[in-house]
Amino acid sequence: MSEAILRALMQLFALIVDIEEVQQVSESERAIVRSFLGRLLNQELVDKYMKVFDEYLNLYHREEIAKDSIRDRKRTSLTAVRILGICEKINEELEQDQKVYVVIQLIEYIAYGIEIREKELDFLQTVASAFNIPEEEYQNLLGFVAYSLADIPEQERVLLISNEEKPDDMDVNHLLNRKLSGQIAFLHIGSTNTFILRYHGLEDLYLNGQRLHSGLTYTFEHGSAVRGQHIEPIYYTDVAGTFSASFTTSRLSFIARNVVFRFKNSDNGVHEFNMQEESGKMVGIMGGSGVGKSTLLNVLNGNLKPQQGNILINGYDLYDEHERETLSGVIGFIPQDDLLIEELTVSQNLYYNAKLCLNDYDEEKIREIVDRVMIDLNIYDIRDLKVGKPLSKVISGGQRKRVNIGLELIREPSVLFVDEPTSGLSSLDSEMVMNLLREQASKGKLVIVNIHQPSSNLYKMFDRIIFLDRGGYQIFYGNPLEAVIYFKSASNHANANEDQCPRCGNVDPDQVLQIIEARIVNEHGKLSRSRKVSPREWFDLFRKKLRKIPAEHPPKQALPENYFSIPGLLKQMRVFFTRDLLSKLTNRQYVLISLLEAPLLALILGYFTKYFGGLPGNPGAYVFRLNENLPAYLLMSVIVFLFLGLTISSEEIIRDRKLLQRESFLNLSRFSYLNSKILIMFLISAVQSILYVLAGNLIVEIRGMTFSYWLILFTTACFANLLGLNISSGFNSVITVYILIPFLLIPQILFSGVLVRFDKLHKSLTNYEYVPVIGDLMTSRWAFEALAVDQFKNNRYRRHFFEIDQEIGNLRYLEAFLIPTLETKLDESLFYIKEGRDREEIIRNMHLLRDQMEELEEAFPDHLPVNQILPDIKSLDEEAVEESKASLEKLTNHLREQIGQWSRERNQMQEALIREMGGRESFADFRNAHDNEKLSEMLLNRNELEKIIETDQRLIRKFEPVYMIPTSARGRAHLYAPCKRIGNTCMDTIWFNLAFIWFTSLILYLTLYFDVLRKVITAIERISWKKIN
């Protein structure tokens, strides 16, 4: 308290007393002032300010003025003005409970005068009004301190403890204590939720170690206790509980009965835990590090199901599947970590949380509730500030903690679990946070707090304290001050009956922990590792004094009203989507990277793959047709979007995991959450892919393919988004995820069919007819093939000729490669027969010939009657071979005629285009701008010497694969097939490949929804632990 305020208070004491008649201040009145100062200052400063008090007395009352004279009335008015001025100064520094205490001291000050005068009461009224103390409360204080209990207007705010029955003429709360000599009265001050007491009697009673003087007023704070030689201690919780019961309309009971929880392959957990509490209490859980405090909290709040015992809330079993639904919205959980969305403001964090749990309220009501919570938590002034990260703070640690608390208070849960609320906070912030939780208990909530090393003030705030010891043993449950005496007595301390310092009133909770963990001193005078009392021994000692919880199941009672209601699936998804999108948009760094990453990569790839092939007369010219790096650009584009899709999604669920754990108490939809994530990822991928395609295609000068390129790359990114979300859901560490990404990308490059051809893979993987299974599993294969085939087939030049070129290519394969190979096989078989060797080879050749010629007959029935031209092995001779070759020659001539017809049609089409474009030079420019030789070379397989290969009694075509219709009717095909066959339907490669990628994406969506990867990893870890043990 500043010197200016202390001087102002001395002025107030000097001004308020009316000493005109007696011309002096009584010793009792001076004792009140001295007592007031003694609670704030040391003796030296008390003497100093008593002199200041005397100076002000002399200043304001040195003249004798006749009563009711004009000068007397003027001085009274001037005094009132001075009092208002002083009160205005005091209002700027003192909190409300301190101002109430000042008024109490002023009342007591004038009450100890010779008589209470009207003028003094008027001045007191002025002070109370200036301090914003409600009129009814002021009258309560005046009656309690200066008059009698009967003069108190709100008698329900009084608790009287006496050895007699409750007086009939008073409507006060009453507790009978036959051993008490005299009576103790408590007054509840509603505006500050504090208590004051007065004792009237001759017995020696002590408040926090200080003797109570009869007839004086004392504050009764958290953790206080009144003790006497003949009475049981009267604890703060006993008094507060009496008023809480009278003010609370709906009660809540919380019972944990014989609760046992053990971790697998371990004795640690929670051992036979019991507690029984009601609403309006704040319960602390204390113990050393690693004793199981957080485990107990998670068992009590429904996160960890115990192997034994019951947890009952108003008779409803928390772990009964049918009854758990009834408890929806009753429990709230505030974890140790501040689970806030760092990119959003304080008000936005609270607003979107309210949208998810207060569905029955309209927009205006929700905003009103959010504003009220911010005002209650004293964070309204920072409502528009971003929360920020703990290491780059925008708001303080204490403010972050209050926002975190606000997220739960929005929906008013009846039972509030709080894990380490003071962790990492300053002593000032810690006290502020604990005061907030204390207020929640005062409003009728049951607050259960896990706390590590509370200060004396924080320790005293608890109504009950639970001590845990190593292994999860409950070793105490009761009043916090009683705990100090219990452990000191159990360890034979000299001053075992002292629960706090008799001088300062402080409690040392660390002393209890030191007693619990005290170790034996060995023969060398050093502390050994063995404890004096083991956890089990403390546990057994405590069970002897533990009040037994009734074994019978309590009847179900109505739960306290709560306004919790979650929205439907679509509305949840909209809230999740809006919240997540807003958090990303407000993160400028994220937005810039997300927007610039794709076009910058396109710039790098496009620039460095833009090969300048030159033209005759202009060797430095860029010609798209001569760009040899186009296939590399296409492949890297696919890899880029696999990479981008993975990187933007692989942190999403890991980052939200603790947030999701807190929101699990709301029973929100995983379906809605995941869909909102997927929509945002898809939206980002859509923007990235269009920016990439626009930039990259502009640089490389790819024309007329923008939509198909965007669609393929966007689809690829969507697959990667879902893959990344699966990884994010399955693993716990961001580091693990980023280590995993190369293992996902490298196979996509290796098995795409570009760097290493599928027919050149390891023999265990190679398939000469179709893309091998390992390739079919690679999204890169489907995406690259779709890009390459579409670029070749549907560019503005090739689209005019593709169907004709396809017909010519397929006919030329038969005419130039298949039929000559069959003729060679006929000659080879005849040679083997003549030589009388390799009968198995002859059989294989004849089967192959029959299969291939049956296919030819089916395609050309009028030119190749296979049953007539192909003899069996026994009748195979030179004449039969010549007849067969003659038939094949006839078919060859027909094929050549067909090729000629198609070639002429192509030439006619080309000439028409030349005329349409204004000459051959324009046509050449048109081809140079849209067609690409390197891609054509790859898809037509021009560099492959073997155009047909034999394997497994089949001849496999390798000639111009982009023109070849797949042989399988079940979707399988060779690389670069122009279409895929499903039954008798032939589906363009681009659409089939896109459909397949979306199909695999759907599978990933289902694995994500059912959290398959996480379950598999958990199962593997369990199996591994079993093997190890």
ZIURCOR-V94552 format. One record per backbone hydrogen bond with DSSP energy under -1.0 kcal/mol. NH is the residue of the N-H (numbers start at 1). CO is the residue of the C=O. E is the energy in kcal/mol with one decimal. If there is no record, write none. Layout:
nh=[NH:NH]
co=[CO:CO]
e=[E:E]
This chain:
nh=[6:7:8:9:10:11:12:13:14:15:16:23:30:31:32:33:34:35:36:37:38:39:40:41:46:47:48:49:50:51:52:53:54:55:56:57:58:59:60:61:69:73:74:75:76:77:78:79:80:81:82:83:84:85:86:87:88:89:90:91:93:94:99:100:101:102:103:104:105:106:107:108:109:110:111:112:113:121:122:123:124:125:126:127:128:129:130:131:132:133:138:139:140:141:142:143:144:145:146:151:152:155:157:158:159:160:161:162:170:173:175:177:180:183:184:185:186:187:188:189:193:194:196:197:198:200:205:206:207:208:210:212:215:216:218:220:224:226:227:234:236:239:240:241:242:243:244:245:246:247:248:254:255:256:257:259:260:261:263:266:270:271:273:275:277:279:283:284:285:286:291:296:297:298:299:300:301:303:304:307:308:310:312:313:314:316:318:320:324:328:330:332:334:339:340:344:346:347:349:350:351:352:353:354:355:357:358:359:361:366:367:368:369:370:371:372:373:374:375:376:377:378:379:383:385:387:388:400:401:402:403:404:405:406:407:408:409:410:411:412:415:416:417:418:419:420:423:425:430:431:432:433:434:435:436:437:438:439:440:441:442:443:444:445:446:447:448:449:450:451:459:460:462:463:464:465:466:467:468:469:472:473:475:476:478:483:485:486:487:488:489:490:491:492:493:498:501:505:511:513:514:515:516:517:520:522:525:528:532:538:539:540:541:542:543:545:546:557:565:572:573:574:575:576:577:578:579:580:581:582:583:584:585:586:588:591:592:593:594:595:596:597:600:601:602:603:604:605:606:607:608:609:611:613:614:615:618:621:625:626:627:630:633:634:635:636:637:638:639:640:641:642:643:644:645:646:647:648:650:655:656:660:661:662:663:665:666:667:673:674:675:676:677:678:679:680:681:682:683:684:685:686:687:688:689:690:691:692:693:694:695:696:697:698:699:700:701:702:709:710:711:712:713:714:715:716:717:718:719:720:721:722:723:724:725:726:727:728:729:730:731:737:738:739:740:741:744:744:745:746:749:750:751:752:760:765:766:771:776:777:778:782:783:784:785:786:787:788:789:790:791:792:793:794:799:800:801:802:805:806:807:808:809:810:811:812:813:814:815:816:817:818:819:821:822:823:824:825:826:827:828:829:830:831:832:833:834:835:837:842:843:844:845:846:847:848:849:850:851:852:853:854:855:856:857:858:859:860:863:864:866:868:869:870:876:881:882:883:884:885:886:887:888:889:890:891:892:893:894:895:896:897:898:899:900:901:902:903:904:905:906:907:908:909:910:911:912:913:914:915:916:917:919:923:924:925:926:927:928:929:931:933:936:937:938:939:940:942:944:949:951:954:956:958:960:962:963:971:977:980:982:983:985:987:989:992:993:994:995:996:997:998:999:1000:1001:1002:1003:1004:1005:1006:1007:1008:1009:1010:1012:1015:1016:1017:1018:1019:1020:1021:1022:1023:1024:1025:1026:1027:1028:1029]
co=[2:3:4:5:6:7:8:9:10:11:12:19:26:27:28:29:30:31:32:33:34:35:37:37:42:43:44:45:46:47:48:49:50:51:52:53:54:55:56:57:66:69:70:71:72:73:74:75:76:77:78:79:80:81:82:83:84:85:86:87:90:90:95:96:97:98:99:100:101:102:103:104:105:106:107:108:110:117:118:119:120:121:122:123:124:125:126:127:129:128:134:135:136:137:138:139:140:141:142:148:149:153:154:155:186:173:184:175:167:158:160:162:177:200:161:198:159:196:157:194:189:189:187:218:185:183:203:227:210:225:207:205:199:213:197:195:221:234:206:226:224:235:236:237:238:239:240:241:242:243:244:277:312:275:310:273:308:270:268:263:261:472:259:256:254:252:447:464:449:466:288:292:293:294:295:296:297:298:298:260:260:257:255:316:253:313:311:317:320:325:327:415:417:337:338:341:385:383:345:346:347:348:349:350:351:354:354:565:358:362:363:364:365:366:367:368:369:370:371:372:373:375:374:380:382:344:342:396:397:398:399:400:401:402:403:405:405:406:408:409:330:446:332:448:334:450:420:422:426:427:428:429:430:431:432:433:434:435:436:437:438:439:441:440:414:281:416:283:418:285:455:456:459:282:282:478:284:476:286:473:469:469:467:467:465:479:481:482:483:484:485:486:487:489:488:495:506:501:508:509:510:511:512:513:530:526:522:520:518:534:535:536:537:538:539:542:542:314:357:568:569:570:571:572:573:574:575:576:577:578:579:580:581:582:586:587:588:589:590:591:592:593:596:597:598:599:600:601:602:603:604:605:609:611:621:618:615:618:928:623:624:627:629:630:631:632:633:634:635:636:637:638:639:640:641:642:643:644:646:651:652:656:657:658:659:662:663:664:669:670:671:672:673:674:675:676:677:678:679:680:681:682:683:684:685:686:687:688:689:690:691:692:693:694:695:696:697:697:705:706:707:708:709:710:711:712:713:714:715:716:717:718:719:720:721:722:723:724:725:726:727:733:734:735:736:737:740:741:741:742:745:746:747:749:757:762:762:973:772:773:775:778:779:780:781:782:783:784:785:786:787:788:789:790:795:797:798:798:801:802:803:804:805:806:807:808:809:810:811:812:813:813:814:817:818:819:820:821:822:823:824:825:826:827:828:829:830:831:832:838:839:840:841:842:843:844:845:846:847:848:849:850:851:852:853:854:855:856:860:860:864:865:865:866:873:877:878:879:880:881:882:883:884:885:886:887:888:889:890:891:892:893:894:895:896:897:898:899:900:901:902:903:904:905:906:907:908:909:910:911:912:913:914:919:920:921:922:923:924:925:927:625:932:933:934:935:936:937:941:956:954:951:949:947:940:939:960:981:974:987:985:969:982:980:978:988:989:990:991:992:993:994:995:996:997:998:999:1000:1001:1002:1003:1004:1005:1006:1007:1011:1012:1013:1014:1015:1016:1017:1018:1019:1020:1021:1022:1023:1024:1025]
e=[-2.1:-2.5:-2.0:-2.6:-2.1:-2.2:-2.2:-2.5:-2.2:-2.8:-2.3:-2.6:-2.3:-2.2:-1.6:-1.8:-2.7:-2.8:-2.4:-2.3:-2.4:-1.2:-1.5:-2.6:-2.3:-2.4:-1.7:-2.6:-1.9:-1.6:-1.5:-2.2:-2.3:-2.3:-2.2:-2.4:-2.6:-2.1:-2.7:-1.9:-1.5:-2.4:-2.4:-2.6:-2.2:-2.3:-2.7:-2.9:-2.3:-2.1:-2.7:-3.0:-2.2:-2.3:-2.7:-2.8:-2.1:-1.6:-2.5:-2.7:-1.7:-2.7:-2.0:-2.5:-1.8:-2.0:-2.1:-2.4:-2.3:-2.2:-2.7:-2.6:-2.2:-2.3:-2.2:-1.3:-1.4:-2.0:-2.2:-2.2:-2.5:-2.5:-2.1:-2.3:-2.9:-2.3:-2.5:-2.1:-1.6:-2.6:-2.4:-2.5:-2.0:-2.4:-2.7:-2.6:-2.5:-2.7:-2.3:-1.5:-1.6:-1.1:-1.7:-1.8:-2.4:-2.8:-3.0:-1.7:-1.0:-2.7:-2.4:-3.2:-1.6:-2.2:-2.5:-2.6:-2.8:-2.6:-2.8:-3.2:-1.2:-1.4:-1.7:-2.8:-2.0:-2.7:-1.0:-2.8:-3.6:-2.1:-1.9:-3.0:-3.0:-1.8:-2.6:-2.9:-2.2:-2.4:-2.6:-2.6:-2.0:-1.7:-3.2:-2.3:-1.3:-1.5:-2.7:-2.3:-1.3:-2.1:-2.0:-3.0:-2.9:-2.8:-2.7:-2.5:-2.4:-2.2:-2.1:-1.4:-3.5:-2.4:-2.6:-2.2:-2.6:-1.7:-3.3:-2.6:-2.8:-3.5:-1.2:-2.6:-2.4:-2.3:-2.0:-2.7:-1.9:-1.9:-2.0:-1.6:-1.7:-1.7:-3.1:-2.5:-2.2:-2.0:-3.0:-1.4:-2.6:-1.4:-2.3:-2.7:-3.3:-1.2:-1.9:-1.6:-1.7:-2.3:-2.3:-1.8:-2.8:-2.5:-1.3:-2.3:-2.2:-1.0:-1.9:-2.9:-1.4:-2.3:-2.2:-1.8:-2.4:-2.5:-2.3:-2.2:-2.5:-2.3:-2.2:-2.8:-2.2:-1.2:-3.0:-1.5:-1.8:-2.4:-2.4:-2.5:-2.2:-1.9:-2.3:-2.4:-2.2:-2.4:-1.5:-1.0:-2.1:-1.6:-1.0:-1.0:-2.6:-3.0:-3.0:-2.7:-2.9:-2.1:-1.2:-2.1:-2.9:-2.1:-2.0:-2.6:-2.5:-2.1:-1.6:-1.9:-2.5:-2.3:-1.6:-1.8:-2.1:-1.3:-1.8:-2.0:-2.6:-2.8:-2.9:-3.4:-3.1:-2.3:-2.6:-2.1:-1.2:-2.8:-1.5:-3.0:-2.9:-1.9:-2.7:-2.6:-1.8:-1.3:-2.7:-1.1:-1.9:-1.7:-1.4:-2.7:-2.4:-2.0:-2.7:-2.2:-1.5:-1.4:-2.9:-1.8:-2.8:-2.2:-1.1:-1.5:-2.5:-2.1:-2.5:-2.2:-2.7:-3.4:-2.1:-3.4:-2.7:-2.4:-2.3:-2.6:-2.3:-2.4:-2.2:-1.2:-1.2:-2.4:-2.4:-2.8:-2.4:-2.2:-2.4:-3.1:-2.7:-2.6:-2.8:-2.7:-2.9:-2.6:-2.0:-1.8:-2.6:-2.0:-1.2:-2.5:-3.0:-2.4:-2.8:-2.5:-2.7:-2.5:-2.3:-2.2:-2.4:-2.4:-2.4:-2.9:-3.0:-2.5:-2.2:-1.6:-1.6:-1.0:-1.9:-2.2:-2.6:-1.8:-1.7:-1.0:-1.4:-1.1:-2.4:-2.5:-2.5:-2.7:-1.9:-1.8:-2.3:-2.8:-1.8:-1.8:-2.6:-3.1:-1.9:-1.8:-2.7:-2.2:-2.3:-2.8:-1.1:-3.0:-1.9:-2.1:-2.3:-1.3:-1.7:-1.3:-2.0:-2.9:-2.3:-2.2:-2.1:-2.9:-2.6:-2.0:-2.7:-2.9:-2.4:-2.7:-2.6:-2.6:-2.1:-2.8:-2.7:-1.9:-2.2:-2.5:-2.6:-2.5:-2.2:-3.5:-2.3:-1.1:-2.0:-2.9:-1.2:-2.0:-2.5:-2.7:-2.9:-2.3:-2.6:-2.9:-2.2:-2.2:-2.4:-2.3:-2.1:-2.1:-2.6:-2.2:-2.2:-2.9:-2.4:-2.1:-2.1:-2.7:-2.2:-2.0:-2.3:-1.7:-2.3:-2.1:-1.8:-1.4:-1.0:-1.0:-2.2:-2.7:-1.6:-2.9:-2.8:-1.0:-1.9:-2.4:-1.5:-2.4:-2.0:-1.4:-1.4:-1.3:-2.7:-2.8:-2.5:-1.9:-2.4:-3.2:-2.9:-2.0:-2.7:-2.3:-3.3:-2.6:-2.4:-1.1:-1.1:-1.9:-3.4:-2.8:-2.0:-2.7:-3.0:-2.5:-2.3:-2.8:-1.9:-1.5:-2.8:-3.4:-1.9:-2.6:-2.4:-1.7:-2.2:-2.6:-2.2:-2.2:-2.2:-2.3:-2.6:-2.4:-2.2:-2.3:-2.2:-1.9:-2.5:-2.3:-1.9:-2.1:-2.6:-2.6:-2.6:-2.5:-2.5:-2.6:-3.0:-2.5:-2.6:-2.7:-2.6:-2.0:-1.7:-1.9:-2.4:-2.2:-1.8:-3.1:-1.2:-1.1:-1.4:-1.5:-1.3:-2.0:-1.1:-2.5:-2.4:-2.2:-2.4:-2.7:-2.3:-2.1:-2.3:-2.4:-2.4:-2.1:-2.4:-2.5:-1.9:-2.5:-2.4:-2.0:-2.3:-2.7:-2.5:-2.4:-2.6:-2.5:-2.5:-2.3:-2.2:-2.5:-2.4:-2.1:-2.7:-2.6:-2.1:-2.1:-2.3:-2.5:-2.5:-2.2:-2.7:-1.8:-2.7:-2.4:-2.4:-2.4:-2.8:-1.8:-2.7:-2.8:-2.1:-3.0:-1.8:-2.7:-2.5:-1.9:-1.0:-2.4:-2.9:-1.2:-4.0:-3.1:-1.4:-1.6:-2.0:-2.0:-1.2:-2.8:-2.9:-3.2:-1.9:-3.3:-1.9:-2.5:-3.1:-2.0:-2.3:-2.5:-2.4:-2.5:-2.0:-2.5:-2.2:-2.2:-1.9:-2.2:-2.3:-2.2:-2.4:-2.2:-2.7:-2.4:-2.6:-1.8:-2.6:-2.7:-2.5:-2.3:-2.5:-2.5:-2.2:-2.2:-2.5:-2.5:-2.2:-2.2:-2.3:-2.5]
